[in-house]
Amino acid sequence: MGDASLPETWQDKVAGVRAHRDASLAKVQPALEGVPAEGSMPLYTRDLPGKILTAREIEITEGYSITKLLAAMKSREISVEEVTRAFLRRAAIAHAATNCLTELLWDQAVERAKHLDSLAEAKGMLFGLPISTKEHQGMVGSKVTSNSSFVAWIGKEHGSNLLYDCLWAEGCVFYARTNQPQAIMHLETDNPVYGRTLNPYNRNLSPGGSTGGESALMGMRGSILGIGGDIGGSIRVPAAHVGLYGFKATWKRLSARGLLAPAAGKETMGASPGPLAADRDALDLFMRVALAAKPWRIDPSVVEMPWRPYDEFAKGRRRLKVAVQWWDGVVQPHPPMTRALREVAGACRRAGIEVVDWDCEHLDHQRAWDIVSALYWPDGGKEVMDLLEQGGEPMLPLTKFIIQEQPTVGSLTQHELWKLCLERDNYRSMYAQAWSATGKDEDDEVDVILCPPNFGAATPHDQSKYWGYTSHWNLVDYPAVVFPVTTVDPVKDVKDASYTPKNAQDRFVYDMYTPDKFANAPVSLQIVGRRFHDEKVLAALVEIERAIDLLHLSKDQRHNSTFIMADEESKPLPPGTVRLVDSSGQSDLDSKSDLILVPAPSEDPEDPLNWSRRRKMLATSCIVVYTMVIALPSSAVYSIVTPIRAETGLTLTDINNGTGIMFLFYGWGCVFWQAVALQWGKRPVYLFSLLANVVILATAPLCTSSGTYLANRIILGFFGSPVESLAEVSVTDLWFAHERPTYMAWYGWSLAMTGKLAPMLSGFINVGMGWQWTLWWCSIWNAMGFVYCFLLMEETNYDRKHTHGAQAAASQTAATDASSSSSPATPTEKKPVDDAAAAAAKKATDSQVGELVWPRKSLWNKLSLRDKKRPMRFWDVFWAPFVGFSYPAVVYAGFMYGANSLVWQGVQNATIGTIYTTRYGFSTAGVAAAYAGGVLGSVIGGLYAGKVGQMLTVRLARRNGGVAESENILYLFAAGVVLVPFALVLYGVAVTYHLHWFALATTQFALAITASFCIPGALGYAMSSYPELSSQLVTTCVLIRNTLSFAINYGITPWLNHNGYLAVYCIVGAIGLLWNASCFVMIRYGRRIREWTAPRYYRDVQRARAKGLGH
């Protein structure tokens, strides 16, 4: 505590207002849980609300456009209070991530919401709409304070805001006030009172300014509509930096009465209040509401001009004409900004919009900055510096930059001010003449200018020192709107090393750019119109965004129609039905030369499909080694349950629950790791998974309480989860369709056998060394697996261009052992090909895609942990498995996989270790020996799947005229129709009537067979049914499988306690019989299901291809 007799410092005043803000945040109910501490906050925070809020709150804050949200509240589908509370809670999360708020109006907002809900009729254009506001804009009511820009302002009241009174009268709910910079004149947001506000896309970047609190809040979707002010870019730059819509109206179209600002009343340059919004329609709504109140009747400074929607473009009475400003003649935009301009200009041309260049080099934009920067401070910045001195606060670098480092800024005499205003007006006149010169008459001239809103994406902190792309339009007083276009792509947006900066400012901006620094940051563009053509600017935005949407749609349609016609012109085949055998060879059943390579290999020797057989086998061995060492600890406890219970106090329920939740995380964790692997490489994911397991298993024996044991199982499942889906995808990277059943069986065998081998080994280890060593040995084996895979595993990610249907059949036939050669596999043509035609085709192809040179990998490249750079597609991969639930064949495969690999075995593994020790008196070594039957069954099941699976694939295709159906692999499950009910019923009888232990071992043998063949059977079916989405859909199957396992492990103990062994296992056996018998139904009707889902599949494929995700 400071001495009360000492004068109050500026830090004391700041502490008071921060305490007030924190107290307002503390009112959030229910209290937020799971918000990371500041030191643990990730750079990207936009996904944080999804981890903390309820599903209902996420739906409200993300699932509605502004028009739909208003409609839902007006119809009383959603209460205003529910909406208000959802946005209040999300705003609090946004503040924790970005420091965006100066006050959360919890009490006032909830009270207002309850009042609106109590009204008999929902009146007002903004009924119930939550609105956030930049602090200095003020608020409704007579006692308003704004503290953030100057310490000297703390506690000083200013009047109600007229604009806000208009919005309030239309039924809105003000609920949050947001941060702004010192002096309200930075293109960033930082001040000594509340501190720096951060960008939710990357906290190392700025959210812009001076309305940066609003942009950060809205970037976290903590607001759907916010209000700021713009005198030099203060709405548009923040909107651009966070990928929002922001509109600066012509000066004096909206009332600024009631806001607090330095140099209030100056007429040299004025600020325009305006909206930032999450969707485009909010901008027009805001302007309609603000001007419908006729503010000029109260504030005479507002121009009497109602909002007049411009519909000439929409009704086709006028063709939009756009001029593109590629740069302003002073500072060259960064590469992503130039790319955005180029892409949008191209979209406009394709949509029939006239596009011309806006040559502004002769318009002297540098002179414009000299004028406007002086007009900002006709007093030389004296009022600002007096306020800083009065408050005792330090001047921040960007305040110093905008006032003291501008050579044009100085205290002007009245005569000098008149002269400067005349220069401003002359410049405006010159610019208007240049605009008028773009056409032979008013109807022919340019409607809008398309230009950057900044030199690049969001800037690093304290680096926003070039205002020219926004302040210029304030000088000429043109309305402007910002809209999101793309994000920074380090692969596409490479820095031009040959560029020579034109001046010191250009050098500063050029040196700032490196692609990785700005990766994935939003990139926006700006549309500018003539003075008082505000409505036309928003109408042009609609047309330009429609052009962008049409371009994306037309690409999909053209690609889709070509893709489908290629099949229809020969013989239409649904996804999963392929020409596997050349029909000319179907009579020669012993020949392999008639097999078509699916997918068609490229000419690249580093395409994994083209690797030599030795190289493929080595890569496959790494998959097998990884699978075995990762899978070992998942089953290691089955034979040592009794010693673990005796020495730790863990109950059987604890252990079964741990197993259940472990398998749940084995399944759901792969959603994350699959996305990481397909974005940044499979090899680093495999290696990291192994290293993580080394640590987790080394510490596992220390986890002897229920909570720590459960936590260890969760972590083990999460970091080991790549074994569940990534390994299968790696198999498809390496082997052709006709080979995959064999090598998928290798994976299935290694996974299933390890499930039996692990308890066998752990039982023997326990006898000689203690149960702790079973887990430590698992750690050691993972370390050995890491060394093996580090030295021998190669990256198999490959961006393949697929050939489909008839194309593949016409061009690709080869022997199954083509990959045995060290050279790339070469298709073997059945008929001679005209050399001239082939050369012409190659020339045509080369002219389209350029000559391809295939580099060979060095040993160092093979050992590298870095895959090639790809466009960011992590989230697309992350969400893709959930699309799989819309494909019935995939869901069916997931249930078959889960039941046969984990459910039947899960109901047995939950009890068998205890049964052997308590009822048969086995030692842990005896339990281990009993698992030999399971190991043997796994080997036989793997051989069955590999041999029979490949035979079914090829022979049934030959019988079907060379066409293979994905359902052919389901015949493997015929064995399960017998084995599953036999094993489960026998187990129930043996336990109940105490049959010889050999009966139990026999059941393990039978169930291990089904566990081995179900992996290539079920996953092979899903992956071959929808081949280009296979890497995503296999994860869908794993999610289903492991969720089933979680459920059975949690439910089996109480079920057995309630119904007894005989009843439970007989019921499960009957279910198993019906479950596996369903394969015959799918064999019969599966193709019809695939035909029904084909249109959706092709649409999903086009979306995946656009993201580079086709497998």
Phi, psi and omega in degrees: 000135177280165178288123183295338181282343180282149179296150181289127178274169177294330177294325177296317179296318179298318180301323180294314181287328176293322178296322177297316178298315181296324177295324178293325178288330181290348181280354182300128179225136350297155180299145181285136178236141177092009177284123181298149173293159183306319181291343181253002184291129179289164178293319179263119187241004186293339180271358184297316180302326180296340180267350188240318184283163175285164178299323179294318179293323176296317179300315182293315186277342181241336193271001184233139164285171183294323180290321179289325178294317177298318180297321181294322180286322180293326178277359182065022173295325175231140178281151177298322181296319180296318178295315182298313180297322180297315180288327175299314181293321180291325177297322178296321176295317179301320179295318179300328183273329190232352184058055188260343188259149167253340178194135172257120187271060187300304185298313183296318183291315180296319178298316178297317181297316179297321178298315180296320178296333183281346182291144181292329182229137180276098184252153176105141181292341180244028187307114175081000187286122176288131179231132175257162186212141170301136195300313189289349177294340176098207185193172173284151181104162186271337183253087183240136175238149176227118193251341200285332189273337178215136173299327181295340179276347187304124176084354181274130185272150170219165193284177180292151180269126184297318178300318181291327175298321178295316180293321179299319180295338179267009169098015182284171177234111174278130188224350182206142173243143193237163189285159180209165185276169173302135179069358182055031184221046169240154168271021171226184183225102179204140178203157180291344184282305184249349178092191186273138173262143189245159181273126183292342176283328180196111186292351173278353181249161181274147172276006183090180179193167008272359180265040185289334175297319178294315183294321179295317178299314183287330176296335174268007183058030174278358176210152177251339177210128179228163183237134176224195176221155187219114175241348179204011183129011190289343170265314190288319180295312176300319178299318181294319184293338183240012174071045182242177170262136178216137185233127171253114180281165170302141181303135177076014167279334178239150181280135174252014183292127177107347178278162180249125181205151174292152180057034178300137179101347180289143183253002181292315176213138181235156179267141177253120172292156180184176187264148160245140187211158178277341176219159189297320185299336181295330182294312179295319179300314181301313182293321178298315182292316183296324183266342176297335180281357180052062184298338180296344179286337180251323181246098185296345179288342180281133178293134180283092184209098179298164178284124185239094182309132181264115185240015182296323178289312185298325183271001176078012181277347179215135176271126182296135177239121186243132172257133181259121174266104184285329172200171186258009179083358181241307183234127179282129178296156176293158183308317180296329178291318178296319178298317179300316177300315182297316182293318182289320177299319177295320178297320179297315179300316181295333181273002178090007176279135178284129183236128176231170178269145174254103182272101185254007182297325180278357181268358169057068179293336176295320177298322178300319179294321179299322180289309187291323180295327176286323180293335177298325189229066179297341176265011182073013181084015185299317182298318179297313182293327175296319178295320178295318179293320180297320180279342180080010184274157177285152174277126181282157185304319182284336172292316176299320180299313188282340181252304191271341183258006176263117185297341183274346185279130177192167179282117188265143168285169179299319180296317179297323178293317177301317182297319180292321178293324176295320177297320175302312183293323177296319178296317177301318180295316177301318182291322179295322178295320178298322178294313182297333182284358181280356178210163182286340175206182184299324181287343185258349185284167179300138178275315182215162174250132174260123187208170176288149171268356181193168179289342180195202177285188181307136184272156169298158185300140177067020181247005184274081185242014173232117185258353196303330183285348176240315185298333179302320182284338171290320180299312181276357177060051177258138175291150184208145178232142177251142180217149183284146182234307187204194174227162180292128179242107183302336179284316181278326191260061183283142179291137179277101184291342183271353184288138177249114181303148186272338184199181184296320179295318179295322177296317179301315181289319180298314182293335181293331192273124160224135188304318184295329181297328185250010187308130175071006174288145181298147175236124184238165175234171185231138175245127185240138177236173180290162183305129181069012173264040184302315182296323180293324179299314180290327176293322178294324176302317179300315183293320182290319177293327176295322178296319178297315180296320179296322179299313180295319180293317183294324176299314180297317183294317180296315181295318183294315183294321177297318182298316182286319182295328179302324177280320186292331182292337177254278178213119184295126178237130177288165176302138181093349174253119186228154172276104185262334184233132174293125186299339179289347181250011188288341179278342181261084188289344181269348182274142177255358186286355182265005184277134177270135180281116178234122000285161180295126181286156174276183176269358183286121178294341178268002167296122182305332177293338182262000179298156175295159181299322179298317181293322177294318181295322178295318178296320179293324178297326177295321177297316180295314179299313179302313182300316184291314184286330177285323183283337183308308185291341181293334182242003188294335186276349187302324184267355182239026179300317184297310178294327177296316179297321184291323187265343185246338185086001175293142179268168176299323178297318178302315184291317178294320177296320177299318178296318181298312182287332175298314180291330175298316180283333170302322181282305187284336177295331183291341174301316179290310186291328177298318180295318178298315184295318182283341177272313189243358175123142179282322183302310179297329178293314177304312185292318179295322178300317179295315180297319179299319179297326178303313182290314183299317183284331177294330181262354185301319181298343179280348185268085188249359174260165182302315183293313182291325178297315179297317180298318179297320179294322179297311181296320178299316179296318183295311184282342176267359188295337176303336179298338186279331184224329184292323181298319180297320180294323178297324176299317181288337174296328192262330193237149178284168188303319183285343180266340189298323178305322180294311186277337169292327176294325175302312178298314180298319179297315182294322180290314182290318182295322179296327176299335176262326181292325183300307178295332177294311180293318183294327177297316179291320179296320181300320181297318185270334190228346183103154186296333180299324183291339175298322180282324178293322176296324175299321177297317180296317180295325176294322177296319178295320177298323178299314180299314181300311184289325178299320184277331190242340184278135176249159175289132180248000174303132180210126181275098189266141170265114187278147169244135191239159167049236184296327178300314181295318182294325183283333189249342189234103168227136183198165177287153178295334181262021179301330182285358179286342178282154178281345178269164180301145179296133181243128180300141177260111183281142179278334182236150178296144181248135179297122184298321181296318179296319179297318180296320179296318179296318180295320179297317179298318180295316181297324180291336180274317187246357181086157180291135183258131176242125186259103179284147175273148179280136171277167177301320180298319178295324179294328181273351184296147176267002182254124173275173178295153178289137178229157172303147181298119180222016184306310185289330176296318178291321182301317183275342186304319181301333181287337173295331182300336180291348178272359179252109183304322181297324180289317178299317178299314179300321179297319179290321177295319179295312182295316183295313187278336180266331186231322188292306182299318179288327181296320180290336177274315183296335180297338186233340194294323179297317179292321180298314181299319185278320186274324184263332182250356176071021181289144165283173178296331176293322178294319176299317179301316181296325181296335180286355178300327177298320178294321178297314179298318178299322179296319179296314181295319178298321178294317177297319179299313182294317183293311183286307183292322181299313180292321179298315178299316183301313186278314185293317179293329175294318180295322178292339184256031177071026179093356183262128178257133175260141181297335181290346181303325183291341182291344177300338177304327186285354176301324178296327180291335179300328179266311190293319186293306179296323178302311185292316185287319178294318178299321180296315179298318179293316183298317181291319183291317185256012174053054175289170180303145183301338180298331177297318178295318179297325177297320179294323176297320178300312183293316181290330178294326176299313181294324180296326180286315185278342182290335183292304175293331180292304184286309181293323176300323179294313180298315185288325179280337179292322182225074195298321185285347177251014190299322183294333177275320188286333177296328176293324176302315179299319181294322177301316180294313182303310187282335173291322174299316180298316178303315182295317184289324179291327177282330186263343189293319184297308178296328179295315178296319180297328184273321188250342181089159186297313187298311182297314183298311186287332174290320178295314180295324177297318178296318177299319180298322178298310182294320182301310182286330177294340179296346179299328181289328176294316181291325177300323182282317189248359184300320181297322179298321178295319180293323176297321180295324182269000185302313180302318179296318180300313181296323176296316180296324179296318180296320177295319180295318179298320179300331179265001182075031187251359179299131185264000000 
